[in-house]
Amino acid sequence: MARVAFIGLGNMGGGMAANLAKKGHDVRAFDLSQDALDKARAAGCLPAASAVEAVDGAEAVITMLPAGRHVEATYADVLLDHAAPGAILIDCSTIDVDTARRVAEAATARGLMAVDAPVSGGIAAANAGTLTFMVGGTEQAFGRAEPFLADMGKAVIHAGASGAGQGAKICNNMILGATMIATCEAFALAEKLGLDAQRFYDIASVSSGQSWSMTSYCPVPGVGPESPADRDYQGGFAAPLMLKDLKLALEAAASVGANVPMGTRAEELYQAFVDGDGAGLDFSGIIKTLR
């Protein structure tokens, strides 16, 4: 087992770090929140007083941070100067493609290997160790990162060169955002047409309208597997995070001249939802605006 530094112990990072500890790794964890550090200690991690202390001697350094600016600052202020020679740097944050490429290039210039490895699966999968990782980086860097990622997930897929992991993540979540809205629209329409929600689910879930948004994360309470809809849209994948990912997708689309009308409309609808009453709700709660 290896010494692993884990920086960023939020809703996702806390569960991920805990799973590494369960697998027997010596996890040195850092976060600005004392509560997060206390939870990490209870999960078998060793809290560090600073990010510099956490990365000292670590064979792998994993970051799970809110945005690209946080990742870039952590690399510039901590990792590039203090990571051990030969350490693999693994950024699991969801950030823009350009920043992912910049930090990887900076790491390479210092003789370090780095990958971008954003995740899919949400808080439940982070806690259960069943995340999917989409990884950007060289074959050699991917090979170094894969064992650590496998200890936190069910699937680890090499998407391509640096930045490809982030590209795959934002494209995937653009599909998710748009299909969730379409799923909510359909259930709202079915309700107005007098259809029973469970019977509509029974039909659509085995027909051509089937999607993950319907069969794994149904936005209607009491229908399908348990989802945030059954908890009044608490927990799960927060609507502001979906909005963040959609904005990243639109930025990426603009940078390459891609036409994404569905992604654009989804971003507009989620912006209105978050600006209204949706900031504290799961992204499937957008059905409230369609009824």
N, C-alpha and C positions, 0 to 999 in steps of 0.2 A: 504494500500500500504506500501511498505517496503523501507528502505534505502539500496541501492545497490552500491557497489564499482565496477567500471569497469576499468580494466587496460589493455591498448592496443587498440588504436582507429584508426587502419589502415583501409584499404579498407573494411574489413569485420566488424571489431569492431565498427567503427563509426556508421554504420547503425544499428547495434544491440543495442548499447547504446541508440541511438535515439528512437528506438521502445520501450525500457523499460520506457523512459521518457514519451512517448506518452501514455503509459498505466497507468501513474500516479505515478510511482516509483520516489523516491528521489535518483537520480543517481549522485554519486560523481565519476567523470571521471579523469583518469590520462593517459598521454602519454608524451613521450619525445619531441614530435613535437608540437610547439605552434600553428601551423596552425590547427592541429587535435583538439587541445583543444578549439580553437576559433569556429570550426565547431560544436563541442559538445555543447558549450554554446548556440549557435544559435538554436540547436535542443532541448534545454530544460534541458540539464545536467549542473551540477555545477562543473567546472574544479577545480581540486585539485593541490596544489603545489608539492605534492610528492605522491608516492604510499602509504606511511605510513599514510598520511593525508586522502587519499581516503578510506582506509579500516577502519578507526577509527569509531567504532559504527555501521558498516554495518552488516546487517542480512545475506546478500549474497555477495560474492566476485567473480566476473567473470573475468577470464584472457583470452586474445586473443592475443597470442604472436607468434613470428616467428618460434621458434624451441625449442626443449627440454631443451637445456641449459638455455634459457631465463626463461622458466617455473620453472625449478629447482632452479635457482638463486632467482627468485621472491618469491618462497615459503620459501626458506632458509633465505633470507635477510629481508623479509617483513611479509608474511602471517602467518608463524608459530608463530612468536613472537607478532604480532600486531593485528591479527584478533580477533574479539570479541568472547568470549565464546559462543558456540552454533551456530556460523556462519556456513553457508554451502559454501564450496569452490568449484567453478565450473570452470574447465579449458576447454575452447572451442577451444584451439589451436590444430593443427594436429601435433602430436609428436610421438616418438617411444613408444611402449608398455611398455618397461622396465622402462622408466622414469615416465610414467603415474602411474605405480604401486608403484614406490619409493615415489613419492610425496604424494600419497594417504596413504601409510603406515606411512610416517612422520606426516601427518596431524592427523591420527588416534592416534598416540602415544602422540600427544598434546591434545587429547580430542576433535578434530574437525572432522567434516564429509566432505568428498571430493568426487567428481565425475569427470571422464573424459567425456567430451561431445562434441566431434568434430562435424562439421556440413557438410551438403551437400546442394548445391543450388547456391553458388556463390554470387557475389556482388549484383546482382539484387534482389535475394531472401533475402539477409541480409537487404537491404534497404526496401523491401516490407514486411518484417516480415513473410516470408514463408519458412524459412529454415527447414531442417530435422535434428534433433539431435539424435545421436547414443550415448547412455549413459552407462558408466561402473561404477559400485559401488554397495554398499549394497542396499537392498530394502528400508531401512530407509533413506539413503542418496538420493536415487533416488526420493523418495517421497518429500523430502525437496527441491530438485532442480527442479522438474518438473514444478511447477507453474511459475517460472522465465523463464524457457526455452520455455514454451508454449506462453509466451508473446512476444517471438521473432521468433516463427516458426509455421509451420502447422502440424508438426509431432514430437513427442518426444517418442523415443523407448528405452526401457531398454534392452541393449544387453547382460548384465551379470555382472560379478564381475569387480573389478578395472582393467583397461586396455582393457576390452572388447569393449568399445566404439572406442578406437583407432584401435583395430584389425579389427572391422567392417568397419571403414572408409578406411583404407589402402587396404583392400580386395575389397571394392566397387570401389575405384579409380583405382586399377589395372585393373578391368574390363573396366572402363571408358577409360583409356588410350589405352588399346588394341583394344577396339571396335571402338574408334575414328580413329585409324590408319587403321583398316580394312574398315571403312566407306569411308575414304579418298581414299584409294586404289581403292575401287569399283567405286567411282565417276570419278576418273582419268582414269580408264580403260574404263568405259562407254563412256567417252568423246572421247578417242582414237578410240573406235569402231564406233563412229559417232552417238551415242545416244544423244538425247536432255536431258539435266540435269533435267528439270522439269518433263518430261515424265518418266524418269528412277525413279525419286523420287515418282511419282504417283504410279508406279508399286511396287517398293521395300518397300515403307512405309506401304503397306497393304499386304505384302507377308512375307515369312519366313526370309528375310534379315532385317526386321524392327528392329530398336534399338533406344534407347534414343538419341544416338549420331546422328542419322539420322533425327528423327521426331521432336525432341525438340531443336536440336543444329546443324542443318545441316551445314557442312563446305563449302557449295557452295553458293555464293552470289545470292540473289533473289529467293532462293528455300526454301520452308518450312517457319516456323515462323521466325520472325526477330532474328538474331543471330550475334555474332561478325563478321562473314563472310561478313555481310552487311555493316560493318564499317571498312573494310580493316583489319580485325582481331585485332581491338583495343578493350580494355575492356575485360569483361568476366573473364575467369580463365586463368591466365598467364601461359605460357609454363614452366617457371622455377618452378612454384608451382606444376604442374603435375609431373615434373621430381623429385622434392623433395618427393612427395607421392610415386612414383614408387621406389625410393631408400629406403624409409622406408619399403615398402612391401618386397623388396628383402632382407633387413636386417632381417625382421621378418621371412621370409621363411628360410633363412640360419640358424636362431637360433633354428628352429624346424625340420630342414631337409626336408622341402617341395620342391617339384619339380615344378618350375614355368617358363617353357620355353617361353611362350607368354609374361609374365610379364618381363622376362629378355630381350627379344628382344625389347619390347616397351621402356624399360629404355634406351637401346642403341640408338634407333632411336630418342628419345626425347633429349638425351644428345647431339647427333650430331646436332639436330635442334637448341637447345639453344646455343651451341658453334658456330653455324653459324650465321644466321640472325634472329633467332626466339626468342631471349631473351626478346624482348619487345612486343611480340605478344601473342594473345590468343592461347591456346593449339591446337585448331582446325586449326590454320594456318600451321600446319605440312603438310597439303595438298600441300603447295607450293613446298615441296621437292619431291613430288610424281608425279608431272605433267611432 
